[in-house]
Amino acid sequence: MKTHDQLVEQLMSHPGVRAEVERIEQEEIELLGQLLKTRLDAGLTQAQLAERMGTQAT
């Protein structure tokens, strides 16, 4: 049985898989940037936003 790291390495050796992972990571970066801008525009701290969402800031 392969370890998680071995499986990831095997999957990432396929160009289509690598391209999709990179696309998803780029989307995630853009989304996080939008969320940060929105939070800052609203004048909220991480803790305030977390409280409104019913969770805890990290």
N, C-alpha and C positions, 0 to 999 in steps of 0.2 A: 504494500500500500504506500502511495506517495504521501509526502508531507504537504502541508498547505503551500509552503514556499516552492516546492518542486512542481506542484500543479500550476501555480501562478506562472512560474517560469516557462513551463510547457505551453500554457495558453497564450502567454504574451509573445511567444515566438511566431505566432500566426499573425501576418500583417493585418488581416481584417479585424481580429480581436484587439490588437494593439491600437488600431485607428479608432475603434469604437470606444475603448477605454479613454483614450486621449480626448475624444469629442465630449464624452460625459464629464471628464475632469474640467474641461474648459467651460462647459455649461455651469458646473458647480461653482467655479471661480466667479463667473459673471453674476450668478444668483446671489452669492455671498456678498459681492460688492454692492448690488442693489439693496440688499437687506441692510447692510451697514449704512449706506447713504440715507435710506428711509428712516432708520433709527436715529441717526444724527440730526436729520432735518426735523424730526419730531422732538428733538431735545431730550431724548431718553438715554439713560445709562443702560448698560447691560442688565444690571440688577433690576431696574424699573421695568424693562421689557420682560424679563424673566418672570417677575411677579405678576404682570398682566397676563402672561401666558400660563400661569399656574405651575411654573417650574423654578429652577434655580440657575443663576448665572454661574458660568465656569471660568 
